[in-house]
């Protein structure tokens, strides 16, 4: 099996070199599978794209695609999924608040499940960010009943054939595990490490961390009620 890790990038010039070092160390020294990285530049207006091009030029484990404008995280993940041809798809953020090393913990369980996702039990975020995320996760679990502990954790591995069949629209990156469950798939949750952000700026605020996800919950429930699912018992 082979793994491609999607890394969405929007104005992360201060993080990319450090991310490259950590990801390359993981690929060359630790990874149990043949692994590559796909940067998805989401219309960055800083030097992120130039840094990505320099990384890709010097290391054939790293590749990129780049948007003409900023389209948002859901679109970046969807584009990455569309461009990947390996058996497994990984996802991590460039800010290194999670570590590529934990992919090895997720990989231990992927053979028996459609996806293995991380949850951050010991978060190193600001108090304000923790409160916003806990509120959003609490209401999401109540309203959609998916039992996912930490849907926003940016560390996931998904079987490609499953990922490519997910119904995607803006905001649905928050519901990837729920969408897999909706299609009768299986999801395993694993505790992963979490670190303080040491460079760059968070792209989240009260509006897109709390209000936005709450609106998306209703979109998900609308889809779930109308989702077509069937099993054939016999055929000629």
N, C-alpha and C positions, 0 to 999 in steps of 0.2 A: 504494500500500500504506500501511497505518497500523499504528502500534505502540502497545501499552499495556504499561507497565512495572509489574510486580508488586513491591511493597515490603512484605514481612512485618515487622510491628512488635510487639515484646514488650518493654515497659519501656525505651524509647529516648528518654525525654523530653529528655535532654541532647544528643541528636544531631539531632533532627527539624528544628529551625529551620535549622541549617547544611545539612542534606540538602536541605531545600526550596529554599534559595538556589541550591545547586549544580545541582539538577535543573531548576529554573525557568530558570536561565541557559542550560543545555543546550537546553531546549525552545525558548526564544525566540531564541537566537543561533546555535546550531550544528546542531540536528537536521535531517537531510535528509528526514525523513518527518514527517507529522503524528503527533505523539506526545502521550500522556497518561500519568498515573501513577495507579495504584490502590493505596492503602494497605490492607493487611489487618491490622487490629488484633487480635492474638492474645490477647485477654483481659488486656491490660496493667492493672496495679494502681497505676500512677503517673499522671502527667498526660499521658501520650502521646495518649490519645483526645481530650482537650480541645484539645491543640495541633493534631492532625490536623483536627478540626472547624473550627478557626480558619483553617487553611490552605485547606481546601476551600471555605469560605465566601467567600474573597477571590480565588480563582483557579479558573476553570472547566477548567483542564487537569488538575486534581487531584480525585480521588474517593476514597471509602473504603467499606469494609464492616467490621463489627466483630463479633467473637464474644462470646458470653455468658460464656465461660471460656477459659482457656488450653488449646489443643488440640495445639500442637506445629507445627514448621516444615512438615512434609509436608502437614498439613491446611490450613495457611495458603496454601501454594502451590496446592494443589488447588482451594481455594475461589476463589482469584484466577483460575485458568484457567477455571473454570466460569462466572465472571461476565464474562469478556471476549469481545467480539464483533469485535475488529479482526483483520486478517490475520496480524499478528505479535504474539508475546508475549515480553516481556523480563523479566528478573529481576535484581534488585540488592538488597543489604542497605542498611539506613538508616545504618550506622555509617561510611560513606564510606571504608572501607579499599580499595574500588575506586571508580572515577569514572564517572559517566554519560557522560563524553566518549568513553570507549572503546567505547560502543555503535556509534559511527560506524565503527570498525574491524571490528566483527562484522558490521555491515550490508553491508559490501562483498562478503561471501561468502554471504549467506543465500539468494540466488536459486538457487544451485547445490546447496544442502544443506537438509536438514530442520531442522538446528539448527547454530548456531555458538556455541561455548562458550570461555570464557577459561581461561587457566592462568597462575598467579602464579609466574613464574620467579625473581623477586627479592622474596621475601616480607619484610615488615617486622614480623613477629610476634616474640614472645618465643621464646627458644631452646626452652623446654619445649613451647610450642604447635607449633613447627616439627617437633620430634621426634615428637610424638604424631600429627600429620598425615601425616608421611612414613611412619611405621609403618603407619598405617591404609591409606594409598594403596598401599603396597607389597604388603600382603597381599591387598587387594582386587583389584589387577591380576593377581596370581598366581592367585587363586581363580576369578575370572570372566573373565579374559583379554579385557578390553574395550579395552585400549590407551589409556584415558583418563588423561592425565597428572595432572590436578588436579580430581577430581570435586567437591570442596568449594568450588571457586571460585564466588562469588556473582555471576557476570556471565554471562548466557546470553541468546540470542535463539532462539526456536523458532517454526516455522510453527504457527499456531493449530490447523489441522486435525490436525496430528501430536500436539500437546500434549494436545488433548482426548480422544485415543484411548489415552493412556498408562494402564496399570493402576497405580493408586496405592494404597498403604497406608502406615501409619506407618513412617518410616525410609527411604522410597523416594525422598525428595528427593536422597539421595546417589547415586542410580543413574539419574537422568534420561537422561544420554547413553547409558548401557548399555541402558536400556529402549527407546530409539529404535533402537539398533543391533539389538536383539533382534527388532524388527519390520521388519528389513531397510531401515531408514532410514539416512541418511548424516549424519555429524557432522564438522564442521571445528573444529580447535582453534587458537586464536589467543592469543599472549602479550599479557597486559594488565598495566597498572600496579597496584602495590599500595602501600598507605600504612599508617602506624602508626595505631592507634585513638587518637583525641584526646579522646573523651568517651564516657561510658557504660561499661558493663561487659560483657565477653564472657559469653555464655550457655553456653560449652562448657567441659568438664572432661575428665579422663581417662576417665571412664565413658562419656560420650556422644560422645567423639571417637575412642576406640579400641575399647572393649569393645562398645558399641552397634553401630557399623558392622560389626564382625566377625560379630556375630549376624545382621545384616541381609544379609550376603553369602550365608549359607546359605538365607535366605528367597528371595533373588533367584535362586540356582541352582535351587531347587525350582521356582520359577515358570518359569524358562527351559526346564527339561526337559519341562514340561507345557504349554508355550505352543502354541496351535493356530495353524498358519500353512499357507496353501495358495495355489496359483495355478491359475486355470482356463485350460485350453488351448483348449477349444472349448465352444460351447453352441448349442442349436438356435434 
